[in-house]
Amino acid sequence: MKLRSLSFLVGVLALLSLALAVLGVCVGSAGFENLIGPLLHPDVDPAATAMAQQIVGEIRLPRTLGAWTAGALLGLAGAVAQGLFRNPLADPYLLGSASGASLGVALTLAVLGGGGGMLGGSMMNGGMAVSVFSGSVLVRLGLTGAAFVGAVLAVLLTLALSKGVQHTLRLLLAGVVVGVVLGAATQMVLLFSPDSLQAMQAFMLGSTAFVGWTACALMAGVWVLCVAAGGLLGRVLDGLSLGEATAHSLGLPLGSLRIALVGVLALATGTAVAQTGLIAFVGLAAPHLVRSVIKTTHGRLMLLASLMGGVLLMAADTLARWLIAPQELPVGVLTAVLGGGYLLWLMRRNSRGFSGGGQ
């Protein structure tokens, strides 16, 4: 059934986000049933009540909302990337941002002498070691900053190699080259700094375990900025979808507008990756899911894809915490499995439709 109403789809995604937020607060290694009593009867055991409030207010709630904002950023970046490259298989990491972020984190860990290993081990063990995280705030901030700077520098290197954004194919190839080279550099750094492997593995697999209120506020602010910029730049992607000649005939200054689109893509991707690590397929699948239910312009598509990305990552994060509780799966692994399965199903459906049409 095709959805015709844009407002209806926005409402559905908003309701799903709210329902998943409530569910995400209830899911965790401590179980929600162990928190209900202290929260409802604070006078019985003040210490237990304080602990329950800390778990809900400082761990589960910011983590759940952080998963939504990170997914929203990746969904929006995926819509921008697919429109910019005119390729439905483009994802937010095509300009080398993921490899740049990985190299930045690897170099920081090497400088710290593997000091993030404790943080990475806690991340892989379910994210309940609050004391470990609080003792590693400086390490975490350093890794976040390094990931963001690395992502932005990788995009700038891609732009330099492609000599601007005039030729989309050259830009795409430069992004692939930068991704491969920086990926190899990351492996070399880890080869000479084996103590960093554990923390680096946590970053590569992706996790929302240590997203706090500050990270939520940062990602939310960047999301609002990118949504506003995407709405203004949507007409450019509409023109590009009709071809270069048509876009030029519309009087669009493609050079400067492409730079602005790359800036939105780099900012959204770099911010999300810096806070949650590498999470696959959300940015690729979210625009596909939106286009499967409604046909709209790129300006609206970017908003809808961001809402869909938030729903997808929030659902995946909640599922990752619940499947093998009290342990948890890295959310990046879960999104890769689910996203890969979805794309395989999509390819199989499209190939069947093509075969049927040929007969």
C-alpha positions in Angstrom: 0.0 0.0 0.0 1.5 3.3 -1.1 1.3 6.2 1.4 0.2 9.4 -0.3 0.2 11.8 2.6 3.5 13.3 3.7 2.1 14.4 7.0 0.8 10.9 7.7 4.2 9.4 7.2 5.8 12.0 9.4 3.2 11.2 12.0 3.8 7.5 11.8 7.6 7.9 12.1 7.1 10.3 15.1 4.9 7.8 16.9 7.3 5.0 16.2 10.2 7.1 17.6 8.2 7.8 20.7 7.2 4.2 21.2 10.8 3.0 20.7 12.1 5.7 23.1 9.9 4.4 25.8 10.9 0.8 25.0 14.6 1.7 24.9 14.3 3.2 28.4 12.8 -0.1 29.6 15.5 -2.4 28.1 18.9 -2.9 29.8 21.0 -5.3 31.7 19.4 -4.3 35.0 15.9 -5.0 33.6 13.1 -2.5 34.1 11.3 -4.6 36.6 14.1 -4.1 39.0 13.7 -0.3 38.7 9.9 0.0 39.0 9.8 -0.5 42.8 12.5 2.1 43.6 11.1 4.6 41.2 7.5 4.2 42.4 8.4 4.1 46.1 11.4 6.4 46.6 10.9 6.5 50.4 11.5 2.8 50.9 15.1 2.7 49.8 16.6 6.1 48.9 19.9 4.5 47.7 18.1 2.1 45.3 15.9 5.0 44.1 19.0 7.2 43.4 20.6 4.3 41.5 17.4 3.7 39.5 17.2 7.4 38.6 20.8 7.4 37.5 20.4 4.4 35.3 17.3 5.8 33.6 18.2 9.5 33.5 21.9 9.3 32.8 22.4 6.1 30.9 19.3 4.7 29.2 17.5 7.9 28.2 20.5 9.7 26.7 21.6 6.5 25.0 18.2 6.0 23.4 17.9 9.6 22.3 21.5 9.5 21.1 20.8 6.5 18.9 17.9 8.4 17.3 19.9 11.5 16.6 22.9 9.5 15.2 20.5 7.5 13.0 18.8 10.7 11.9 22.1 12.2 10.9 23.1 9.1 9.0 19.7 8.9 7.2 19.9 12.5 6.1 23.6 12.0 5.0 22.5 8.9 3.0 19.8 10.9 1.2 22.3 13.6 0.3 24.9 11.1 -0.9 22.4 9.2 -3.1 21.1 12.5 -4.6 24.5 14.0 -5.1 26.0 10.9 -6.8 22.7 10.0 -8.5 23.2 6.5 -7.3 20.7 4.7 -5.0 23.6 2.5 -3.6 25.6 5.5 -2.3 26.1 5.7 1.4 27.4 8.5 3.7 30.9 7.0 3.9 31.7 7.3 0.2 33.9 10.4 0.6 36.3 8.6 2.9 34.9 10.0 6.2 34.7 6.6 7.8 38.3 5.8 7.0 39.4 9.2 8.1 37.6 8.9 11.4 39.1 5.4 12.0 42.6 6.7 11.3 42.1 9.6 13.7 40.9 7.3 16.5 43.7 4.8 15.8 46.4 7.5 16.0 44.9 8.9 19.2 44.9 5.4 20.8 48.5 4.9 19.7 49.6 8.2 21.2 47.7 7.2 24.4 49.5 3.9 24.4 46.3 1.9 24.1 44.7 3.9 27.0 41.3 3.5 25.4 41.5 -0.3 25.8 39.6 -0.2 29.1 36.9 2.0 27.5 36.7 -0.4 24.5 36.5 -3.4 26.7 33.7 -1.9 28.7 31.8 -1.0 25.5 32.0 -4.6 24.3 30.9 -6.0 27.7 27.5 -4.3 27.7 28.1 -0.7 28.6 27.2 -1.0 32.3 30.6 0.0 33.6 29.7 3.6 34.4 32.6 4.1 36.7 35.0 3.0 34.0 33.5 5.5 31.6 33.5 8.4 34.1 37.2 7.7 34.7 37.9 7.9 31.0 36.0 11.1 30.1 39.1 12.7 28.8 40.0 9.7 26.7 36.5 9.6 25.3 36.5 13.3 24.4 39.9 12.9 22.7 38.6 9.9 20.6 35.5 11.8 19.7 37.4 14.9 18.6 39.9 12.8 16.7 37.2 10.9 14.9 35.5 14.1 13.8 38.7 15.8 12.7 39.8 12.7 10.8 36.4 12.5 9.0 36.5 16.2 8.0 40.2 16.0 6.8 39.4 12.9 4.8 36.6 14.7 3.0 38.9 17.7 2.3 41.5 15.3 0.9 38.9 13.8 -1.3 37.9 17.2 -2.6 41.6 18.1 -3.2 42.2 14.9 -5.2 39.1 15.4 -7.3 40.0 19.0 -7.9 36.6 20.2 -6.7 33.1 18.9 -7.1 32.5 19.7 -10.7 32.8 16.1 -11.8 30.7 13.7 -9.7 32.4 10.5 -11.0 35.9 11.9 -10.2 34.7 12.9 -6.7 33.4 9.3 -6.2 36.6 7.7 -7.4 38.7 10.0 -5.2 36.5 9.1 -2.2 37.1 5.4 -2.9 40.9 5.9 -3.2 41.1 8.0 0.0 39.0 5.4 1.8 41.4 2.6 0.7 44.6 4.5 1.5 43.4 5.7 4.9 42.1 2.2 5.7 45.5 0.8 5.0 47.1 3.5 7.1 44.8 2.6 10.0 45.9 -1.0 9.8 49.5 0.0 9.8 49.0 2.1 13.0 47.3 -0.8 14.7 50.0 -3.2 13.6 52.6 -1.1 15.5 50.2 -0.4 18.4 48.6 -3.8 19.3 47.4 -2.5 22.6 44.9 -0.3 20.8 43.1 -3.2 19.0 40.4 -3.7 21.6 39.3 -0.1 21.8 39.6 0.2 18.0 37.4 -2.9 17.5 34.7 -1.3 19.6 34.8 1.8 17.4 34.7 -0.2 14.2 31.7 -2.2 15.3 29.8 0.8 16.5 28.1 1.4 19.8 25.8 3.9 21.5 26.9 2.7 25.0 28.6 5.9 26.0 26.4 8.6 24.4 25.5 11.1 27.1 23.5 14.3 27.3 26.3 16.4 25.9 26.6 14.2 22.8 22.8 14.2 22.4 22.7 17.9 22.4 25.6 18.2 20.0 24.1 15.7 17.5 20.6 17.3 17.9 22.0 20.8 17.1 23.9 19.5 14.1 20.8 17.6 12.9 18.6 20.8 13.0 21.3 22.7 11.1 21.7 19.9 8.5 17.9 19.5 8.0 17.6 23.3 7.5 20.5 23.3 5.0 19.1 20.2 3.2 15.7 21.9 2.8 17.3 24.8 1.1 19.5 22.7 -1.1 16.9 20.1 -2.1 16.2 21.9 -5.3 19.8 21.3 -6.4 19.4 17.5 -6.0 16.1 17.7 -7.9 17.9 19.4 -10.7 20.8 16.9 -10.7 18.4 14.0 -10.8 17.3 15.3 -14.2 20.9 15.5 -15.5 23.7 18.0 -15.6 22.4 19.8 -18.6 18.9 20.3 -17.1 20.4 21.5 -13.8 22.5 24.1 -15.7 19.5 25.2 -17.7 17.6 25.9 -14.5 20.3 28.5 -13.6 21.6 26.6 -10.6 25.2 27.4 -9.6 26.2 23.8 -9.3 29.8 24.3 -8.2 29.1 26.2 -5.0 25.9 24.3 -4.3 27.7 21.0 -4.6 30.3 22.2 -2.1 27.5 23.1 0.3 26.0 19.6 -0.1 29.3 18.0 0.5 29.6 20.1 3.6 26.3 18.9 4.9 27.2 15.3 4.1 30.6 15.6 5.9 29.2 17.4 8.9 26.3 15.0 9.5 28.4 11.9 8.9 31.4 13.1 10.9 29.3 14.1 13.9 27.5 10.7 14.0 30.6 8.7 13.5 32.5 10.7 16.2 29.9 9.8 18.8 28.9 6.2 17.9 31.6 4.7 15.7 31.0 3.1 12.4 27.4 2.0 12.0 26.6 0.4 8.6 23.6 0.4 6.4 21.4 3.0 8.2 22.4 5.8 5.8 21.9 3.4 2.9 18.6 1.8 3.9 16.7 4.8 5.3 16.3 6.7 2.0 15.3 3.4 0.3 12.6 2.7 2.8 11.2 6.2 2.4 11.2 6.0 -1.4 9.4 2.6 -1.2 6.4 4.2 0.4 6.2 7.7 -0.9 7.5 9.7 -3.9 8.6 13.2 -3.0 11.2 15.9 -3.7 14.7 15.7 -2.3 14.1 18.4 0.2 11.3 16.4 1.9 13.2 13.1 1.3 16.1 14.3 3.4 13.7 15.1 6.3 11.9 11.8 6.0 15.1 9.8 5.6 16.5 11.3 8.7 13.3 10.4 10.6 13.5 6.9 9.2 17.2 6.6 10.1 16.4 7.6 13.7 13.7 5.0 13.9 16.0 2.3 12.4 19.0 2.9 14.7 16.9 3.3 17.8 15.1 0.0 17.0 18.5 -1.7 16.3 20.1 -0.4 19.5 17.1 -1.6 21.6 17.2 -5.0 19.9 21.0 -5.2 20.4 20.6 -4.6 24.2 17.7 -7.2 24.5 18.8 -10.2 22.4 21.6 -11.5 24.6 20.9 -9.5 27.8 22.6 -8.9 30.2 25.3 -8.7 27.5 24.7 -6.8 24.3 25.6 -7.0 20.7 27.5 -4.1 19.0 24.7 -2.2 17.2 26.9 -1.8 14.1 27.0 -5.6 13.7 23.2 -5.8 14.0 22.5 -3.0 11.5 25.0 -4.7 9.0 23.2 -8.0 9.3 19.7 -6.5 9.0 20.6 -3.9 6.4 22.5 -6.5 4.3 19.5 -8.8 4.4 17.1 -6.0 3.4 19.3 -5.1 0.4 19.6 -8.7 -0.7 15.8 -8.9 -0.6 15.5 -5.7 -2.5 17.9 -6.9 -5.2 16.0 -10.2 -5.5 12.6 -8.4 -5.8 14.0 -6.0 -8.5 15.6 -8.8 -10.4 12.3 -10.7 -10.5 10.4 -7.7 -11.7 13.0 -7.1 -14.4 12.7 -10.8 -15.5 9.0 -10.6 -15.6 9.0 -7.5 -17.6 11.4 -9.0 -20.2 9.0 -11.9 -20.9 
